[in-house]
């Protein structure tokens, strides 16, 4: 039986943040995730580092937390943040009275807003509609959820923390009203094992209610579906919010060479209700073209869906009516010592949520080491000598991207390229991912399939959506002798199915041509078929 002082359940931003914080305080901590890290909400959102402006009128406390954490993350997580700046834009049909409320609410929350003229707005963002009435600058930014989660894990590991992916908690062990451990099932092979612990933290997002139920405790978490669209064009360089009460499809967020439009809000049947629908895409385009009139002429890359773990003590508060604040639930109040859940919150406030939960756990354990996550960067800057070596080893423009993606792992990747220059060849041309990176990430103990490599490297997330790099990636893994328990056909199928789920809801125009190309490569040439469960031929 494995053992730890604290077991944290959930490999998203909040869970990995708690894991890192506890490890930094010297606590023996294990992180468990039922699938891959950043599988859930932390990778299925618009990637917005909120200024808090979106919540200023309705949820002042959430707005204040957002702007405070926004400023901190620009420093401690700078390799995950693209400081794009943001705009709030009012259109003729939007309520002028709300604009005045919003300005006042932002000022009260400490969110800096600067009104700019229509001419200046269109100079900054010429693709915006000329019908706009007013606009304000705010300190919004873009943030990479995959990268932030992994950098929290890298940091936590440096302090001795342990991480197990594809490890689902199927039982909460208890004795005399205290948690004594968990039963864990390996979701790849079905084997079960136990981990003993003194304290159990549930940061499982939309699955918090299901985890609590294992211990006989009821927690009202309502998963809320949010669908988003990724465009294969960067038609705005700033985050653009519509200046109105929060609604569907009113945020555009630039990331690298693409833009993400988000999001919808509707009750989810299950925590993993994450298959986007064509009708959602069409409805979002209808709303989005009010701000960017040419939005339908831009190529759609894919759609994707996540579930928000909305919590309210009032079960009738659902969707956008539920607060975006977070709550720590001490389950000793239900008679079980050593068990707590954290619910609600925003990606932007993950570090604050982690700090408060780590404070709570440490108080229980008698640990007095203070939190340092607000001052210690997730990863150190790559030293000049290593960057100089990387520039020689990587293809043009690839070294900086790799340094941001890999963090502390850049040096061994560079060393592998220096020993064998063939490892500098690109596996993914869209995202400039090299063979050495793929092999390095695939060899990590948390990697078991090609999608795990994708989340860390962005392989398959570019223009071709895996049509070319999927084949190369499987070949690289097989050649290196990695994932020996997986058949190549299964690796292909799982990877392509993940890509297909996001392409299927928008099969018109250029997307049909791309889909046919991918089908021709994999089904026509390799006899590998990617089918939607329940829609097999």
VOGU-3710 file (C-alpha; in Angstrom, 3 decimals, decimal comma):
1> xxxxxxxxxx> 0,000/0,000/0,000  1,256/3,447/-0,971  0,944/6,195/1,607  1,017/9,984/1,825  0,062/12,643/4,318  -2,358/14,290/1,868  -4,054/12,975/-1,248  -5,369/15,591/-3,699  -7,950/14,470/-6,262  -8,132/16,396/-9,533
11> xxxxxxxxxx> -5,472/17,228/-12,110  -6,789/20,588/-13,256  -5,516/24,042/-12,327  -6,964/24,016/-8,804  -5,824/20,492/-7,962  -2,313/20,958/-9,319  -2,150/24,346/-7,592  -3,015/22,744/-4,245  -0,528/19,949/-4,945  2,235/22,468/-5,636
21> xxxxxxxxxx> 1,411/24,646/-2,623  1,397/21,720/-0,184  4,616/20,274/-1,629  6,314/23,666/-1,248  5,311/23,686/2,424  7,009/20,316/2,954  3,850/18,188/3,039  4,071/14,633/1,645  1,411/14,926/-1,059  0,094/12,726/-3,870
31> xxxxxxxxxx> -2,034/14,023/-6,765  -4,532/11,681/-8,452  -6,242/12,326/-11,793  -8,704/9,917/-13,413  -7,486/10,733/-16,940  -4,728/13,039/-18,160  -3,711/16,289/-16,496  -5,764/19,281/-17,724  -8,278/16,851/-19,232  -11,316/18,674/-17,835
41> xxxxxxxxxx> -12,328/22,309/-17,442  -8,762/23,645/-17,259  -8,205/22,900/-20,943  -11,771/23,347/-22,172  -12,238/27,092/-21,708  -11,466/30,235/-23,682  -8,057/30,731/-22,089  -8,903/34,150/-20,674  -6,952/35,614/-17,771  -9,809/37,719/-16,454
51> xxxxxxxxxx> -9,418/41,331/-15,441  -12,630/40,825/-13,491  -14,572/43,172/-15,734  -17,002/40,447/-16,723  -18,124/40,024/-13,102  -17,814/43,592/-11,810  -21,528/44,467/-11,880  -22,956/41,163/-10,675  -20,246/39,619/-8,480  -17,955/42,269/-6,980
61> xxxxxxxxxx> -15,996/39,838/-4,802  -15,184/37,574/-7,765  -14,155/40,659/-9,756  -11,744/41,814/-7,052  -10,210/38,354/-6,766  -9,754/38,187/-10,538  -7,890/41,480/-10,879  -5,629/40,702/-7,908  -4,751/37,238/-9,242  -4,421/38,590/-12,778
71> xxxxxxxxxx> -1,567/40,820/-11,606  0,140/37,994/-9,696  -0,034/35,440/-12,520  1,548/37,840/-14,981  4,651/37,497/-12,809  4,718/33,997/-11,315  3,213/32,298/-14,405  4,597/34,624/-17,071  5,534/31,782/-19,428  1,845/30,836/-19,591
81> xxxxxxxxxx> 0,511/34,359/-20,170  0,310/36,405/-23,367  -0,304/40,000/-22,301  -2,747/40,897/-25,024  -4,736/43,640/-23,250  -8,517/43,610/-23,513  -11,433/45,668/-24,777  -15,039/45,932/-23,659  -17,143/47,077/-26,618  -20,759/48,248/-26,564
91> xxxxxxxxxx> -22,931/47,846/-29,654  -26,018/49,929/-30,513  -28,432/47,274/-29,224  -26,674/47,052/-25,846  -27,998/48,953/-22,822  -26,265/52,299/-22,244  -27,331/52,277/-18,588  -25,403/49,027/-18,058  -22,260/50,705/-19,410  -22,436/53,342/-16,667
101> xxxxxxxxxx> -23,017/50,675/-14,000  -20,092/48,675/-15,359  -17,653/51,601/-15,251  -18,596/52,354/-11,652  -18,408/48,684/-10,621  -14,970/48,256/-12,191  -13,668/51,294/-10,335  -15,048/49,924/-7,051  -13,353/46,558/-7,669  -9,985/48,125/-8,531
111> xxxxxxxxxx> -10,133/47,254/-12,234  -8,508/49,920/-14,397  -10,634/50,969/-17,383  -9,709/53,513/-20,033  -12,309/54,743/-22,470  -11,030/55,136/-26,028  -12,624/56,692/-29,090  -14,315/54,727/-31,838  -11,576/55,755/-34,252  -8,834/54,559/-31,880
121> xxxxxxxxxx> -10,676/51,292/-31,273  -10,889/50,567/-35,000  -7,249/51,538/-35,463  -6,266/48,983/-32,823  -8,694/46,316/-34,049  -9,707/47,069/-37,646  -11,807/43,898/-37,999  -14,266/45,033/-35,335  -17,663/46,230/-36,492  -17,860/49,905/-37,391
131> xxxxxxxxxx> -21,232/50,006/-35,638  -19,652/49,975/-32,167  -20,769/52,789/-29,874  -18,142/52,842/-27,118  -15,065/50,920/-26,000  -12,813/50,599/-22,938  -9,363/49,107/-22,411  -8,986/46,621/-19,538  -6,071/44,421/-18,350  -7,378/41,135/-19,774
141> xxxxxxxxxx> -4,835/38,643/-21,141  -4,647/35,183/-22,683  -3,382/32,224/-20,627  -2,440/28,680/-21,652  -4,297/26,236/-19,384  -2,336/23,151/-20,457  0,982/24,823/-19,799  -0,024/26,271/-16,436  -1,212/22,911/-15,132  1,990/21,210/-16,201
151> xxxxxxxxxx> 4,214/23,891/-14,743  2,422/23,523/-11,394  3,163/19,795/-11,577  6,810/20,401/-12,468  7,168/22,701/-9,485  5,381/20,315/-7,105  7,562/17,430/-8,214  10,704/19,441/-7,520  9,522/19,650/-3,904  8,889/15,908/-3,652
161> xxxxxxxxxx> 5,234/15,622/-4,661  4,052/12,576/-6,609  1,544/12,461/-9,479  -0,494/9,519/-10,769  -2,655/9,950/-13,863  -5,323/7,534/-15,120  -6,004/6,832/-11,454  -9,673/7,063/-10,498  -10,710/7,172/-6,871  -13,444/4,555/-6,435
171> xxxxxxxxxx> -13,582/4,433/-2,648  -12,959/6,642/0,382  -11,587/4,618/3,286  -12,594/5,725/6,769  -12,436/4,555/10,358  -14,022/6,039/13,490  -15,211/9,096/11,596  -11,810/9,856/10,025  -10,446/9,437/6,508  -7,736/6,775/6,373
181> xxxxxxxxxx> -7,118/6,523/2,643  -8,574/5,936/-0,815  -9,093/3,020/-3,172  -7,770/3,807/-6,635  -8,532/2,071/-9,927  -6,130/2,301/-12,856  -8,428/3,335/-15,714  -6,103/1,777/-18,312  -5,915/-1,761/-16,939  -8,593/-1,901/-14,228
191> xxxxxxxxxx> -6,215/-2,802/-11,399  -7,075/-1,445/-7,955  -4,775/-0,338/-5,157  -4,966/1,654/-1,937  -3,247/4,819/-0,740  -3,367/5,635/2,955  -3,501/9,280/4,005  -4,313/11,622/6,878  -6,200/14,158/4,778  -8,155/13,978/1,508
201> xxxxxxxxxx> -8,740/17,016/-0,706  -11,287/16,902/-3,518  -10,519/19,414/-6,265  -12,307/17,322/-8,858  -14,258/20,141/-10,496  -17,483/18,878/-12,039  -16,882/15,496/-10,384  -16,790/16,892/-6,804  -20,335/15,720/-6,115  -19,550/12,190/-7,268
211> xxxxxxxxxx> -16,401/12,055/-5,118  -18,262/13,255/-2,038  -20,941/10,629/-2,635  -18,290/7,909/-2,252  -18,002/9,033/1,363  -21,765/9,298/1,815  -21,748/13,101/1,625  -23,946/15,241/-0,626  -22,453/18,252/-2,409  -24,588/20,193/-4,884
221> xxxxxxxxxx> -22,339/20,803/-7,892  -24,154/21,446/-11,171  -21,959/20,867/-14,230  -22,688/23,593/-16,761  -21,835/23,069/-20,441  -19,799/25,681/-22,258  -19,003/25,299/-25,974  -16,315/27,303/-27,753  -15,039/27,771/-31,309  -11,414/28,004/-32,423
231> xxxxxxxxxx> -10,768/29,968/-35,621  -7,673/29,401/-37,739  -7,051/33,154/-37,954  -5,835/35,769/-35,486  -8,299/38,442/-36,518  -8,001/40,278/-33,190  -4,859/40,935/-31,181  -6,747/41,811/-27,999  -9,347/40,050/-25,918  -12,681/41,550/-26,981
241> xxxxxxxxxx> -15,671/41,399/-24,608  -19,124/42,622/-25,430  -20,158/45,319/-22,966  -23,433/43,889/-21,732  -24,572/41,451/-19,009  -22,708/38,170/-19,471  -24,209/36,050/-22,237  -23,334/33,458/-24,852  -20,619/34,024/-27,457  -19,533/37,446/-26,219
251> xxxxxxxxxx> -15,773/36,943/-25,674  -13,058/36,638/-28,357  -9,619/35,600/-27,073  -6,484/35,507/-29,261  -3,999/32,653/-28,697  -0,874/32,408/-30,824  -2,113/32,288/-34,422  -5,787/31,572/-33,585  -8,803/33,167/-31,889  -11,258/31,421/-29,554
261> xxxxxxxxxx> -14,896/32,518/-29,332  -16,733/31,575/-26,147  -18,875/30,504/-24,613  -22,329/29,017/-24,119  -24,029/28,089/-20,846  -26,480/25,231/-20,449  -27,008/22,500/-17,822  -24,895/19,399/-18,447  -26,324/15,926/-17,965  -22,971/14,535/-16,798
271> xxxxxxxxxx> -19,592/15,997/-15,764  -18,039/14,719/-19,001  -20,846/15,961/-21,273  -18,239/17,479/-23,587  -19,214/16,738/-27,197  -19,998/20,024/-29,015  -23,091/20,312/-31,187  -23,539/21,919/-34,603  -26,501/23,983/-33,410  -24,320/25,502/-30,667
281> xxxxxxxxxx> -21,687/26,493/-33,228  -24,247/28,114/-35,515  -25,877/30,013/-32,641  -22,487/31,321/-31,500  -21,619/32,524/-34,988  -24,929/34,412/-35,103  -23,973/36,306/-31,940  -20,270/36,637/-32,718  -20,772/38,288/-36,092  -22,366/41,246/-34,318
291> xxxxxxxxxx> -18,864/42,225/-33,139  -16,809/40,814/-36,015  -19,014/41,001/-39,091  -16,732/38,820/-41,253  -16,518/36,031/-38,683  -18,241/33,503/-40,971  -15,584/33,996/-43,631  -12,794/32,866/-41,309  -11,887/29,205/-41,355  -13,197/27,297/-38,343
301> xxxxxxxxxx> -10,542/25,070/-36,807  -12,657/23,117/-34,317  -15,270/23,371/-31,584  -14,811/22,058/-28,065  -16,895/21,817/-24,908  -16,138/21,830/-21,201  -18,225/21,768/-18,058  -18,028/24,419/-15,354  -18,281/23,092/-11,788  -20,877/25,570/-10,558
311> xxxxxxxxxx> -21,696/25,374/-6,874  -24,417/27,005/-4,878  -25,930/26,244/-1,503  -29,178/27,147/-3,301  -29,899/24,352/-5,823  -32,126/26,715/-7,822  -29,135/28,928/-8,776  -27,926/27,432/-12,042  -25,979/28,563/-15,104  -25,024/32,225/-15,133
321> xxxxxxxxxx> -27,139/32,758/-12,014  -24,604/30,808/-9,945  -21,738/32,722/-8,336  -18,223/32,411/-9,761  -16,842/32,577/-6,236  -15,306/29,528/-4,587  -16,095/27,706/-1,371  -14,149/25,265/0,809  -16,428/22,599/2,272  -15,196/21,059/5,524
331> xxxxxxxxxx> -16,801/17,629/5,624  -16,105/17,213/9,334  -19,419/19,054/9,626  -21,020/15,963/8,060  -19,146/13,725/10,488  -16,016/12,819/8,468  -12,724/14,273/9,694  -9,840/14,803/7,283  -11,897/15,422/4,141  -12,580/18,724/2,358
341> xxxxxxxxxx> -13,825/19,750/-1,087  -13,207/22,973/-2,968  -15,964/24,046/-5,345  -16,741/26,902/-7,725  -14,207/29,550/-8,658  -12,490/30,609/-11,863  -9,335/29,515/-13,649  -7,960/33,024/-13,035  -8,307/32,547/-9,280  -6,881/29,021/-9,132
351> xxxxxxxxxx> -3,753/30,097/-7,200  -5,804/31,889/-4,537  -8,107/28,870/-4,251  -5,083/26,600/-3,828  -3,579/28,859/-1,175  -6,772/28,935/0,894  -7,212/25,172/0,680  -3,548/24,559/1,543  -3,929/26,909/4,540  -6,952/24,883/5,652
361> xxxxxxxxxx> -5,148/21,539/5,307  -1,978/22,780/6,995  -3,974/24,107/9,947  -5,419/20,616/10,352  -1,938/19,028/10,131  -0,189/21,579/12,342  2,086/22,764/9,512  3,061/26,426/9,917  5,176/26,958/6,777  3,728/29,971/4,923
371> xxxxxxxxxx> 2,490/30,002/1,332  5,026/31,180/-1,275  3,089/30,658/-4,506  2,423/34,393/-4,894  6,149/35,159/-5,062  7,921/32,056/-6,406  7,603/31,550/-10,195  6,226/28,262/-11,463  9,383/27,675/-13,489  12,651/29,561/-13,655
381> xxxxxxxxxx> 13,696/31,462/-16,752  15,888/29,380/-19,014  19,489/30,474/-18,580  21,247/32,239/-21,456  23,661/29,369/-22,135  20,847/26,807/-22,532  18,868/29,168/-24,779  21,933/29,692/-26,953  22,266/25,926/-27,339  18,531/25,621/-28,026
391> xxxxxxxxxx> 18,644/28,184/-30,830  21,289/26,088/-32,567  19,389/22,822/-32,075  15,788/23,800/-32,794  14,341/24,703/-36,188  13,873/28,434/-36,837  11,594/30,164/-34,301  11,092/26,905/-32,394  13,415/27,439/-29,442  11,355/30,135/-27,704
401> xxxxxxxxxx> 8,115/28,181/-28,112  9,769/25,044/-26,773  11,228/26,921/-23,799  7,767/28,173/-22,824  6,203/24,731/-23,336  8,852/22,650/-21,601  9,965/24,904/-18,762  12,485/22,995/-16,652  12,560/20,168/-19,222  14,169/22,184/-22,013
411> xxxxxxxxxx> 17,778/21,275/-21,160  17,417/17,477/-21,561  15,564/17,976/-24,857  18,374/20,178/-26,165  20,919/17,597/-25,017  19,055/14,854/-26,913  19,185/16,963/-30,095  22,879/17,650/-29,673  23,609/13,928/-29,328  21,420/13,046/-32,318
421> xxxxxxxxxx> 20,667/15,953/-34,707  17,938/13,842/-36,354  15,815/14,460/-33,267  15,539/18,121/-34,320  13,182/17,178/-37,149  9,620/18,429/-36,842  6,850/16,001/-35,973  4,240/18,794/-35,956  4,933/21,586/-38,431  1,935/23,680/-37,366
431> xxxxxxxxxx> 3,155/24,041/-33,761  6,892/23,455/-34,398  7,081/20,360/-32,178  10,249/18,307/-32,601  10,916/14,589/-32,361  13,020/15,147/-29,227  10,085/16,883/-27,483  7,657/14,123/-28,396  10,004/11,435/-27,086  10,743/13,363/-23,897
441> xxxxxxxxxx> 7,084/13,987/-23,041  6,007/10,476/-24,035  8,617/8,998/-21,698  7,116/10,786/-18,662  5,338/8,478/-16,225  2,076/10,392/-16,738  1,986/9,775/-20,515  0,129/6,743/-21,874  -1,328/7,859/-25,206  -0,795/10,366/-27,981
451> xxxxxxxxxx> -3,359/12,770/-26,563  -1,238/13,095/-23,415  1,648/14,243/-25,608  -0,675/16,654/-27,417  -1,706/18,428/-24,217  1,898/19,173/-23,289  3,340/19,981/-26,718  0,294/21,186/-28,737  1,029/18,530/-31,367  -2,136/18,143/-33,454
461> xxxxxxxxxx> -3,666/21,427/-32,321  -2,670/23,443/-35,384  -4,096/23,850/-38,871  -4,049/20,176/-39,911  -5,631/19,021/-36,620  -3,426/15,930/-36,547  -3,772/14,837/-40,167  -0,006/14,698/-40,641  1,529/14,787/-37,159  -0,666/11,979/-35,836
471> xxxxxxxxxx> 1,024/9,545/-38,195  4,471/10,904/-37,363  3,771/10,928/-33,640  2,717/7,276/-33,497  5,747/6,348/-35,600  8,071/8,223/-33,245  6,608/6,561/-30,163  6,779/3,090/-31,687  10,357/3,587/-32,895  11,432/4,726/-29,420
481> xxxxxxxxxx> 9,746/1,708/-27,804  7,372/3,861/-25,738  3,795/2,936/-24,719  4,554/-0,812/-25,207  1,144/-1,719/-23,776  -0,680/0,130/-26,569  -1,245/-1,071/-30,129  -0,436/1,496/-32,870  -3,981/1,235/-34,255  -5,391/2,123/-30,834
491> xxxxxxxxxx> -3,054/5,107/-30,525  -4,204/6,325/-33,934  -7,868/5,789/-33,166  -7,891/7,537/-29,784  -5,942/10,523/-31,087  -8,020/10,944/-34,236  -11,291/10,488/-32,363  -10,394/13,376/-30,083  -9,735/15,584/-33,107  -12,887/14,372/-34,902
501> xxxxxxxxxx> -15,165/15,238/-31,972  -14,265/18,900/-32,471  -14,393/18,890/-36,280  -17,688/17,042/-36,727  -20,018/19,893/-35,547  -18,728/22,228/-38,272  -18,481/20,075/-41,381  -19,080/22,633/-44,100  -16,888/24,652/-46,429  -13,141/24,239/-46,003
511> xxxxxxxxxx> -13,573/21,982/-42,998  -15,121/19,265/-45,207  -12,063/19,284/-47,453  -9,745/18,951/-44,465  -11,842/16,121/-43,023  -11,789/14,255/-46,317  -8,015/14,638/-46,512  -7,635/13,186/-43,027  -10,052/10,368/-43,810  -8,162/9,565/-46,982
521> xxxxxxxxxx> -4,849/9,385/-45,128  -5,994/7,220/-42,250  -8,937/5,203/-43,522  -8,010/4,932/-47,172  -4,291/4,310/-46,694  -3,937/2,855/-43,184  -7,416/1,368/-42,657  -7,750/3,356/-39,417  -11,268/4,659/-38,830  -12,321/7,335/-36,359
531> xxxxxxx> -15,994/7,001/-35,472  -18,222/8,746/-32,982  -19,523/6,441/-30,237  -23,156/5,673/-30,996  -22,745/6,663/-34,658  -20,783/3,673/-35,979  -21,540/2,567/-39,509
//
